[in-house]
Amino acid sequence: MLPMAVDDGAIAEPAALARALRPRLGAHPVPQSDPRTRGLLLELSGSPDGHAWLRAELPELAGLFTRFAGDADSLYVLAVNQTPPTATDRFLLRPHVDRRWLGDGFGSAPPRWTTMVYLDFPTDARGGELAVFPRGAFDASGPVSRDGARQTVEHHHGVLVTPLPGRACRLSGELPHAVLGYSAAPQATWRLAIVLAEFARDPTEPPPRGLLT
């Protein structure tokens, strides 16, 4: 068993939260494989000041942050990702281990854990799963091809998690994971997910950029 857990009732009203967040989204601040991807990215501490900042600046996410961010001494990276339809057998996000985005590149340390929370996914869509792999699954390989994604998942004993609205998936920060593409009707809403990663404070890295320490 992989060190991960899935909760299908993590968010009681995912559609309402999705409606509240969509007007907040712009061009994604982290480089993406598909330039149509929209989103936002926050850094804040788990301290009372961090919670207070979020309640004041982005209250839509305050309840979710309170539920999933439990360590006051940690640094949290919170991202909202709205991803467009692509192809069901192609990685939209290739296998990777999360790192903190520093503005001009990624940090070196993985998070302690990462939680994905799904808010919206077209009811008639196919694909779009999160693929979670055993630790070190790609250590001996070079860059992973985006094509043939489902065969790659099978070959490396990955676990697929369907992006069901209201579902949360929490996994160890050292586990490689990926996002598969999906197909949907032309006018369907796009896959919308929240990613919350908890990092140990590293005094050699910059503090949260423009937010609370």
C-alpha positions as CSV (number, residue, x, y, z in Angstrom):
1,M,0.0,0.0,0.0
2,L,1.2,3.5,-0.8
3,P,1.3,6.1,2.0
4,M,-1.8,7.9,0.8
5,A,-5.4,8.3,1.8
6,V,-8.6,9.2,-0.1
7,D,-11.6,10.9,1.5
8,D,-14.7,11.2,-0.8
9,G,-16.5,13.6,1.6
10,A,-13.7,16.1,2.2
11,I,-15.7,19.2,0.9
12,A,-19.4,19.3,1.5
13,E,-20.1,21.9,-1.3
14,P,-17.4,21.7,-3.9
15,A,-19.5,23.4,-6.6
16,A,-20.0,26.5,-4.4
17,L,-16.3,26.8,-3.6
18,A,-15.5,26.4,-7.3
19,R,-17.9,29.2,-8.2
20,A,-16.3,31.5,-5.6
21,L,-12.7,30.8,-6.8
22,R,-13.1,31.0,-10.6
23,P,-13.2,34.8,-10.7
24,R,-9.9,34.8,-8.7
25,L,-8.0,32.8,-11.3
26,G,-5.6,34.2,-13.9
27,A,-2.7,32.9,-16.0
28,H,-1.1,30.3,-13.8
29,P,2.0,31.8,-12.0
30,V,4.1,28.6,-12.4
31,P,5.1,27.6,-16.0
32,Q,2.7,24.9,-17.3
33,S,2.8,22.4,-20.2
34,D,-0.5,23.9,-21.5
35,P,-0.6,27.7,-21.5
36,R,-4.4,27.7,-21.1
37,T,-4.0,26.5,-17.5
38,R,-5.3,29.0,-15.0
39,G,-4.8,29.3,-11.3
40,L,-3.3,31.1,-8.4
41,L,-0.5,30.3,-5.9
42,L,-0.1,31.3,-2.3
43,E,2.6,30.9,0.4
44,L,1.8,31.3,4.0
45,S,2.6,29.8,7.4
46,G,0.4,27.6,9.5
47,S,0.7,30.1,12.4
48,P,-2.3,32.0,13.7
49,D,-1.1,35.0,11.6
50,G,-1.1,32.9,8.5
51,H,-4.7,31.8,9.1
52,A,-5.7,35.4,9.8
53,W,-4.1,36.6,6.6
54,L,-6.0,34.1,4.5
55,R,-9.3,34.9,6.2
56,A,-8.8,38.5,5.3
57,E,-7.4,38.2,1.8
58,L,-8.9,35.0,0.4
59,P,-11.7,33.9,2.8
60,E,-13.0,31.3,0.3
61,L,-10.1,29.1,1.1
62,A,-9.9,29.7,4.9
63,G,-12.0,26.8,5.9
64,L,-10.2,24.3,3.7
65,F,-6.8,25.6,5.0
66,T,-7.9,25.3,8.6
67,R,-9.0,21.7,8.0
68,F,-5.9,20.4,6.1
69,A,-3.0,22.6,7.5
70,G,-2.4,21.5,11.0
71,D,1.2,22.4,11.8
72,A,1.8,26.0,12.9
73,D,5.6,25.7,12.4
74,S,5.3,24.7,8.7
75,L,5.4,26.6,5.5
76,Y,2.4,25.9,3.2
77,V,2.1,26.3,-0.6
78,L,-1.5,26.5,-1.7
79,A,-2.3,26.3,-5.4
80,V,-5.6,26.4,-7.3
81,N,-5.3,24.8,-10.7
82,Q,-7.9,24.9,-13.5
83,T,-6.7,22.6,-16.4
84,P,-8.2,22.3,-19.9
85,P,-9.1,19.1,-21.7
86,T,-6.3,17.5,-23.6
87,A,-5.8,13.8,-24.4
88,T,-6.8,10.9,-22.1
89,D,-3.6,8.9,-22.8
90,R,-1.2,11.8,-22.3
91,F,0.3,13.3,-19.2
92,L,-0.8,16.8,-18.7
93,L,1.6,17.0,-15.7
94,R,4.4,14.4,-16.0
95,P,5.5,12.3,-13.1
96,H,7.3,14.5,-10.5
97,V,7.9,15.0,-6.8
98,D,6.6,18.4,-5.6
99,R,9.0,21.2,-4.8
100,R,8.5,24.7,-3.7
101,W,8.3,27.3,-6.5
102,L,10.8,30.1,-5.8
103,G,9.9,32.3,-8.7
104,D,13.0,31.5,-10.8
105,G,13.0,27.8,-10.3
106,F,12.1,25.1,-7.8
107,G,13.5,24.3,-4.3
108,S,15.3,21.1,-3.5
109,A,13.3,19.7,-0.7
110,P,10.0,17.8,-1.2
111,P,7.0,18.6,1.1
112,R,6.2,16.5,4.1
113,W,2.9,15.7,2.5
114,T,0.6,17.0,-0.3
115,T,-3.2,17.1,-0.4
116,M,-5.2,17.4,-3.6
117,V,-8.8,18.5,-3.3
118,Y,-11.1,18.3,-6.3
119,L,-13.8,20.9,-6.8
120,D,-15.1,20.4,-10.3
121,F,-14.9,17.9,-13.1
122,P,-17.3,17.5,-16.1
123,T,-19.8,14.7,-15.4
124,D,-19.3,13.3,-18.9
125,A,-15.5,13.6,-19.0
126,R,-13.1,10.8,-19.5
127,G,-9.6,10.7,-17.9
128,G,-8.2,13.5,-15.7
129,E,-7.0,11.1,-13.0
130,L,-4.2,11.7,-10.5
131,A,-1.6,9.0,-10.8
132,V,0.4,8.2,-7.7
133,F,3.6,6.1,-7.9
134,P,5.8,4.2,-5.4
135,R,8.7,6.2,-4.0
136,G,11.7,6.2,-6.3
137,A,9.7,4.8,-9.3
138,F,11.5,7.0,-11.8
139,D,14.9,7.3,-10.1
140,A,16.6,5.2,-12.8
141,S,14.9,6.6,-15.8
142,G,15.3,9.8,-17.8
143,P,12.5,12.3,-18.6
144,V,9.2,10.5,-18.9
145,S,7.3,10.8,-22.2
146,R,3.9,12.5,-22.0
147,D,2.5,10.0,-24.5
148,G,1.4,6.5,-23.5
149,A,0.6,7.7,-20.0
150,R,-1.6,4.8,-19.0
151,Q,0.9,2.2,-20.0
152,T,3.5,4.1,-17.9
153,V,1.1,4.1,-14.9
154,E,0.7,0.3,-15.3
155,H,4.4,-0.4,-15.8
156,H,5.4,1.6,-12.7
157,H,2.5,0.2,-10.5
158,G,0.8,3.5,-10.2
159,V,-2.5,4.1,-8.5
160,L,-5.2,6.2,-10.3
161,V,-7.4,8.6,-8.4
162,T,-10.5,9.9,-10.2
163,P,-11.1,13.7,-9.7
164,L,-14.5,13.3,-8.1
165,P,-15.7,16.7,-6.8
166,G,-15.5,16.8,-3.0
167,R,-12.8,14.2,-2.9
168,A,-9.4,14.8,-1.3
169,C,-6.3,12.7,-1.7
170,R,-3.4,13.1,0.8
171,L,-0.1,11.5,0.0
172,S,3.4,11.5,1.3
173,G,5.5,14.3,-0.2
174,E,8.1,11.9,-1.5
175,L,5.8,10.0,-3.8
176,P,6.0,10.8,-7.5
177,H,2.6,11.7,-9.0
178,A,1.2,13.0,-12.3
179,V,-2.0,14.2,-13.8
180,L,-3.5,12.6,-16.9
181,G,-5.3,14.5,-19.6
182,Y,-9.0,14.3,-20.1
183,S,-11.7,14.7,-22.8
184,A,-14.9,16.6,-22.3
185,A,-17.7,18.3,-24.2
186,P,-16.6,21.7,-25.8
187,Q,-18.7,23.8,-23.4
188,A,-18.0,21.8,-20.2
189,T,-16.4,23.4,-17.2
190,W,-12.7,22.6,-16.7
191,R,-11.1,20.3,-14.1
192,L,-10.6,22.4,-11.0
193,A,-8.4,21.3,-8.1
194,I,-6.6,22.7,-5.0
195,V,-3.2,21.5,-4.0
196,L,-1.9,22.1,-0.5
197,A,1.7,21.1,0.3
198,E,3.3,21.3,3.7
199,F,7.1,22.1,3.8
200,A,9.5,22.1,6.8
201,R,10.9,25.6,7.3
202,D,14.3,25.9,5.7
203,P,16.3,28.9,6.9
204,T,18.4,28.8,3.7
205,E,15.4,29.4,1.4
206,P,13.5,32.7,1.1
207,P,10.5,33.2,3.4
208,P,7.0,33.2,1.9
209,R,7.0,35.8,-0.9
210,G,4.9,38.8,-0.1
211,L,2.8,36.9,2.4
212,L,3.0,36.2,6.1
213,T,6.0,34.4,7.7
